[in-house]
């Protein structure tokens, strides 16, 4: 009954019929399912990107290629570069907003790029797991009649439900039917009920966006005052920074202060001097900036003693 209520909500709120949707208990389940079903020979990943896409592609026996946004462009992804590298790809993974940089490509630009390609290939998988941080509107009318694009979303991040995550894929009825034939899970009904409650709570969504936008502005402004940190523009709750210090020293200092900061040394398209941050509660943002500033004070104290 809970699943029927959730499907009814998606139909009334987003204009989605059940044949255009596949629910899962996590985004990871969907990301691993898609290459297993579509069986691509070559997978192209638009980066910087988390390891998850490559791991899923290789688990299906696919060859993996990367095309990455560059530091010189502020990590803004150029779809024209993707088109130049797409000829031999059967499947494309891309996150929008990007899960490393927070940068977003207008959906219209993605659709225009896909429309200019030969019908049916490659198949695009667009991970929109951070999209609620960047945009509030949802329109799937330009997706459900195409057979070469799958959009993914989850309740894990914006709605703060990692322990009760519900993820879903949106595509044409034919593509969704092929996914459903190969799925191997049953949906957690508690996750379905949590998702239904979250999607109906418009007040929470509005207040959360306002709060996060305000805190992001404060955090970015304070980060830019630290001379050894470069801050890159972002459209989501993820902030990419580059440090002009020993990256391991920075990471260890922040860990001792209670912050498990995520380095990007293992992410294709970024390097060891890059870190990605998430916007936190106000008091935690202030504590984080204080920990960074203490690195300056420690360096000055060592110079005074030398």
C-alpha positions, -999 to +999 in steps of 0.1 A: +000+000+000+029+024+008+044+018-026+011+025-043+008+058-024+044+067-034+036+059-071+005+080-069+024+109-055+050+107-083+022+106-109+004+137-095+035+157-085+060+149-112+037+136-140+054+102-140+036+069-147+048+037-130+061+023-163+086+052-165+100+046-130+121+021-112+126+024-074+156+010-055+169+010-020+200+029-030+216+049-059+244+023-059+219-005-068+207+014-098+242+025-110+254-012-109+222-024-125+223-002-156+256-014-172+247-050-163+214-046-183+227-025-212+260-044-215+280-016-230+314-024-246+328+010-237+317+034-210+326+071-210+326+089-177+323+127-175+345+138-146+358+146-121+337+117-109+334+094-079+348+059-083+313+044-082+306+048-120+339+031-130+335+003-105+300-004-118+311-003-155+341-026-149+318-050-129+299-054-162+331-061-181+331-027-199+361-007-210+362+027-192+372+060-207+373+094-190+368+130-202+373+155-174+365+191-169+398+210-164+411+232-136+418+260-161+381+262-169+372+262-132+359+227-136+329+238-157+321+209-180+321+216-217+296+194-235+314+200-268+344+182-253+322+152-245+309+151-281+344+149-294+351+118-273+318+101-276+321+083-310+330+049-296+311+050-263+280+029-257+271+043-223+279+077-207+279+084-169+276+120-158+265+137-126+245+169-127+254+187-105+288+172-105+294+152-073+330+164-069+328+201-080+291+209-074+289+225-109+257+221-129+251+220-166+216+233-177+195+203-184+185+219-218+222+217-228+224+180-220+192+173-239+204+193-269+237+173-269+218+140-268+194+151-295+223+158-319+237+123-315+227+092-336+194+077-323+198+052-296+234+055-287+252+061-266+229+058-236+233+086-211+229+080-174+226+114-156+230+112-118+209+140-103+215+130-067+225+166-057+200+184-080+177+195-051+205+216-038+207+235-071+172+236-085+137+230-072+119+223-104+113+188-117+102+182-153+105+147-169+085+154-200+117+157-221+130+124-207+103+097-207+099+096-245+136+091-252+151+057-253+187+068-247+187+086-213+181+075-177+179+101-149+187+090-113+177+106-080+178+097-043+165+109-010+199+102+007+214+137+005+190+167+003+164+150+025+190+136+049+178+100+047+209+079+041+197+051+065+163+051+048+174+059+013+150+055-016+165+060-051+147+060-084+154+059-122+134+076-148+135+066-185+113+054-214+089+026-206+110+002-228+142+010-209+126+008-175+110-026-184+145-039-192+158-028-158+128-043-140+134-077-156+169-078-140+164-062-107+170-084-076+156-064-047+124-056-028+118-020-016+121-012+021+086+000+029+099+023+056+121+040+030+091+044+007+070+060+035+099+083+045+103+094+008+066+101+005+066+123+035+098+141+024+085+148-011+052+162+003+069+185+028+072+217+007+080+238+038+110+217+046+123+220+011+119+258+009+135+264+043+163+239+037+173+256+004+172+291+020+194+279+049+219+261+028+222+289+003+229+314+032+254+291+049+271+283+016+276+321+010+291+325+045+314+295+042+326+305+007+333+341+018+353+329+048+373+304+027+382+330+002+399+351+030+424+323+036+453+331+012+465+295+007+431+282-004+415+286-038+377+282-039+359+271-071+324+281-080+296+257-072+259+253-078+252+227-051+261+220-014+295+207-025+325+231-025+358+222-042+389+238-028+426+236-037+452+240-009+487+255-014+500+235+016+509+199+022+476+181+016+482+154+041+491+179+068+459+197+062+438+165+062+454+153+095+450+187+112+413+188+102+408+152+113+422+160+148+397+189+149+368+164+142+365+169+104+368+139+081+375+161+050+374+142+017+405+144-005+402+141-043+435+124-050+417+092-061+391+110-082+397+111-119+402+147-130+413+161-097+445+157-076+459+154-041+458+191-034+420+192-039+394+187-012+356+187-014+335+201+014+299+199+023+280+229+037+273+221+074+255+237+103+265+272+111+285+264+142+303+236+124+312+259+095+327+284+119+346+256+137+359+244+104+372+278+094+388+282+128+407+248+123+420+260+089+431+294+104+450+275+131+472+260+104+484+295+097+491+301+134+510+269+137+532+277+107+539+312+121+548+297+155+573+273+139+589+302+120+592+322+152+610+294+169+634+287+140 
